[in-house]
Amino acid sequence: MERVIEEIKYEKRVVAFIDILGFKDIIKTSESNPAKLNLIYESLLFLKNREKPEEWNLQLIEIEEYAQKRGLAKFNIADKTSCTCFSDSIVISVQIEEENINEIISTLITNLSFIGAKLMTDGILFRGAITIGNIIHKDNGLVIGQALIDAYQLELSVAKNPRIILSKNLLEKLNYPIETNKDRFPYHQYLSRFDDGCVGFHQMIYFQVLQSWTEMEISELKSELKKVKQAIIDGLDSSFEFSDIHSKFKWLKAEYEKLIILENGVKEKIHELNDGIAGQNIHYSYTDNFYYPKKSKKV
């Protein structure tokens, strides 16, 4: 029988490259810390599960007013998405058509925001970039193309802090400037222009955008934000010899303080060292315990 050769050609897609920060140190620590090993294993298992196309669903988009007005079918990417996880990285690509790129980006960013929030409540930071370009992305995990290289380079050299940034060529295709409400898409609630000029979102923005979701109860929101706060404090306290890592957690601390949470008392403040405390303590956790004393367990 004559062998049928598949035609291989590039396809224009939106491509995201995401990387777990501090992976080497996590692995090193996990050799003597069973809890850390279980944490990184469960986190990687969570990411690996995203290789199933149906995981990129509309659950978090269908509650958006801007999506409902345009028709939810336009936002569906489950049958257009390929995802490959390897070691500490994840590559996601989505088929696009020029006329629906705003819808595609909305669903992709909403899902990535959820992934980032889930990882951060466990103390796992990520960094990444999203671009648009030519790529071959197969279900067997084979990924090649300039768009992948571009996303990787942006993540490595430009993103710097724990966030996902968007490339200039992708931003030029999105709905900016926003002049009226009819110009808005769900992704507009997630994206910000940071002080260094980059446009993107960090792992905590999920809580600001979805705080009014009926399934996000106030008690749950408070609990999740408390985990995020603790992850930042732990990072600040453990980075004595690593100024680069410390600067990333200082950046996260500043972004955490900027989060707009409507319900009073849900987001606890991360105080500066020795804020209102006499002495020269060097741990953020000491200051935090001063303002938010932990309840002692009854014997």
C-alpha positions in Angstrom: 0.0 0.0 0.0 1.2 3.5 -0.8 1.9 5.5 2.3 -0.2 8.7 2.7 2.1 11.6 3.8 0.5 14.3 5.9 1.0 17.8 4.6 2.8 19.7 7.2 2.3 23.5 7.2 2.3 26.3 9.7 -0.9 27.7 11.1 -1.5 31.2 12.5 -2.4 30.9 16.2 -2.4 32.8 19.4 0.5 31.2 21.5 1.1 31.4 25.2 4.3 30.2 26.9 4.2 29.9 30.7 7.0 29.0 33.0 7.0 28.1 36.8 9.5 30.4 38.6 12.0 28.9 41.0 11.4 25.4 39.8 15.0 24.2 40.4 14.9 25.4 44.0 11.5 23.8 44.5 12.8 20.4 43.2 15.9 20.6 45.4 13.9 21.4 48.5 11.4 18.6 47.6 14.1 15.9 48.1 14.1 16.4 51.8 10.6 17.9 52.2 7.7 15.4 51.4 5.1 18.3 51.7 7.0 20.3 49.0 7.3 17.2 46.8 3.5 16.6 47.1 2.8 20.3 46.3 4.9 20.4 43.2 3.6 17.1 42.0 -0.1 18.2 42.5 0.7 21.5 40.7 2.2 19.8 37.7 -0.7 17.3 37.6 -3.1 20.2 37.6 -1.2 21.8 34.7 -1.0 18.4 32.9 -4.8 18.1 33.1 -5.1 21.3 31.0 -3.9 19.3 28.0 -7.5 18.2 27.7 -9.2 20.6 25.2 -12.4 20.6 27.2 -10.6 22.2 30.2 -10.5 25.4 28.2 -14.2 26.0 28.6 -16.6 28.9 29.0 -17.3 28.5 32.7 -15.7 31.8 33.7 -16.7 33.6 30.5 -20.4 32.8 30.5 -20.9 35.0 33.5 -19.5 38.1 31.7 -22.0 40.6 30.5 -19.8 41.6 27.6 -19.7 38.0 26.4 -23.4 37.4 26.8 -24.2 40.3 24.6 -22.0 39.1 21.8 -23.0 35.4 22.0 -21.1 32.8 23.9 -20.5 30.6 20.9 -18.0 33.1 19.6 -15.9 32.7 22.8 -15.6 28.9 22.6 -12.0 27.7 22.3 -12.3 24.2 23.5 -12.2 22.7 20.0 -9.5 25.1 18.9 -7.0 24.7 21.7 -3.8 22.6 21.9 -1.8 22.4 25.2 1.5 20.8 25.9 3.1 20.5 29.4 6.8 19.6 29.8 8.8 19.8 33.0 8.1 23.4 34.4 6.6 24.9 31.2 3.3 24.9 29.5 2.6 25.9 25.9 -1.0 26.8 24.8 -2.0 27.7 21.3 -5.4 28.6 19.9 -6.6 28.6 16.3 -7.8 32.1 15.3 -9.7 33.9 12.7 -9.0 37.7 12.4 -12.7 38.6 13.1 -12.9 36.7 16.4 -9.5 37.3 18.0 -11.0 39.5 20.8 -13.3 36.7 21.8 -10.4 34.1 21.7 -8.1 36.2 23.8 -10.9 36.8 26.3 -11.4 33.1 27.0 -7.7 32.3 27.0 -6.8 35.1 29.4 -9.7 34.2 31.7 -8.6 30.6 31.9 -4.9 31.5 32.4 -6.0 33.9 35.2 -7.8 31.0 37.0 -4.7 28.8 36.6 -2.4 31.5 38.0 -4.6 32.1 41.0 -4.8 28.4 41.8 -1.1 28.1 41.6 -0.4 31.2 43.7 -2.7 30.1 46.5 -0.2 27.1 46.8 2.8 29.4 46.7 3.7 28.7 43.1 4.6 31.6 40.9 4.5 31.7 37.1 5.6 34.0 34.3 4.8 34.0 30.7 4.0 35.8 27.4 1.2 35.6 24.8 1.8 36.4 21.1 0.4 35.6 17.7 2.2 34.0 14.8 3.0 30.8 12.9 3.3 27.5 14.7 2.7 23.8 14.4 1.2 22.3 17.5 0.1 18.7 17.4 -1.9 16.6 19.9 1.2 14.4 20.4 3.0 17.4 22.0 5.1 18.3 19.0 5.5 22.1 18.9 7.6 24.2 16.5 7.4 27.7 15.1 8.5 31.3 15.3 5.5 32.2 17.5 6.8 29.7 20.2 10.3 31.2 20.0 8.9 34.7 20.3 6.7 33.9 23.3 9.6 32.2 25.0 11.9 35.1 24.4 9.3 37.6 25.8 8.8 35.4 28.9 12.5 35.1 29.5 13.7 38.6 28.7 10.8 41.0 29.1 8.2 39.7 31.5 10.7 39.6 34.4 8.1 39.7 37.2 5.5 37.0 38.0 3.0 38.0 35.3 1.9 37.2 31.8 2.5 39.9 29.2 1.1 40.4 25.7 3.3 41.1 22.6 3.0 44.3 20.7 1.9 42.6 17.5 -0.9 40.9 19.4 -2.0 44.1 21.2 -2.3 45.8 17.8 -5.0 43.4 16.8 -7.1 43.8 19.9 -9.8 46.3 20.6 -8.0 49.4 21.7 -8.5 52.2 22.4 -11.7 51.7 24.3 -14.0 54.6 23.6 -17.4 53.3 24.6 -18.8 50.4 26.5 -19.7 48.6 23.3 -15.9 48.4 22.6 -15.3 46.3 25.7 -14.5 42.6 25.9 -14.0 40.4 29.0 -10.2 40.6 28.7 -10.2 44.4 29.3 -10.9 43.7 33.0 -7.8 41.6 33.4 -5.2 43.6 31.5 -3.2 46.6 32.8 -0.3 48.6 31.6 2.5 48.3 34.1 5.0 50.9 35.1 7.7 49.5 32.8 5.3 49.8 29.8 4.4 46.1 29.4 0.7 45.1 29.1 -0.5 42.0 30.9 -1.9 40.5 34.1 -0.6 38.9 37.3 -1.8 35.9 39.2 -4.0 37.8 41.6 -6.2 39.7 39.2 -8.6 36.7 39.1 -9.9 37.6 42.6 -10.5 41.2 41.7 -12.4 40.4 38.5 -14.5 37.5 39.8 -15.1 38.6 43.4 -18.8 39.1 42.6 -19.3 35.7 41.0 -22.1 33.9 42.8 -19.9 30.9 43.3 -17.1 33.0 44.9 -18.5 33.3 48.4 -17.0 36.1 50.6 -15.6 33.5 53.1 -13.8 31.7 50.2 -12.5 34.9 48.7 -11.1 35.9 52.1 -9.5 32.5 52.6 -7.9 32.5 49.1 -6.5 36.0 49.5 -5.1 35.1 52.9 -3.2 32.2 51.2 -1.9 34.7 48.5 -0.8 37.1 51.2 1.0 34.3 53.1 2.8 33.2 49.9 4.1 36.7 49.3 5.2 37.0 53.0 6.9 33.6 52.9 8.7 34.7 49.7 9.9 38.0 51.2 11.1 36.2 54.3 13.0 33.4 52.6 14.9 35.4 50.0 17.8 36.7 52.2 20.5 35.7 49.7 18.6 36.2 46.5 17.9 39.8 45.7 16.4 39.0 42.3 13.8 36.7 43.9 13.2 39.3 46.7 12.5 42.0 44.1 9.8 39.8 42.5 8.0 39.3 45.8 8.3 43.0 46.5 6.6 43.6 43.1 3.9 41.1 44.0 3.4 42.9 47.3 2.8 46.2 45.5 0.4 44.6 43.1 -1.4 42.8 45.9 -2.0 46.2 47.6 -3.4 47.6 44.4 -6.1 44.9 44.2 -9.6 46.4 44.4 -11.7 44.2 46.6 -15.1 45.7 47.3 -16.0 44.0 50.5 -14.2 45.6 53.5 -12.0 43.4 55.6 -11.6 40.7 53.0 -8.1 41.6 51.9 -5.6 42.0 54.7 -2.8 44.5 54.3 0.8 43.3 53.9 2.6 45.7 56.3 6.2 46.9 55.7 8.9 45.7 58.1 8.5 47.1 61.6 5.5 49.2 60.6 4.4 50.7 64.0 6.7 48.2 65.9 9.7 49.2 67.9 12.9 47.4 67.1 14.8 46.2 64.0 13.0 42.9 63.2 13.9 41.5 59.7 10.9 39.2 59.1 7.7 40.3 57.4 5.9 37.5 59.2 6.7 39.0 62.6 5.1 42.3 61.5 2.1 40.4 60.0 1.6 38.5 63.3 1.6 41.8 65.2 -1.4 43.1 63.2 -3.1 39.7 62.5 -2.2 37.5 65.5 -2.7 33.8 64.8 -5.2 32.0 67.0 -3.5 29.6 69.3 -4.7 26.0 69.1 -6.5 24.7 72.2 -4.8 21.8 73.9 
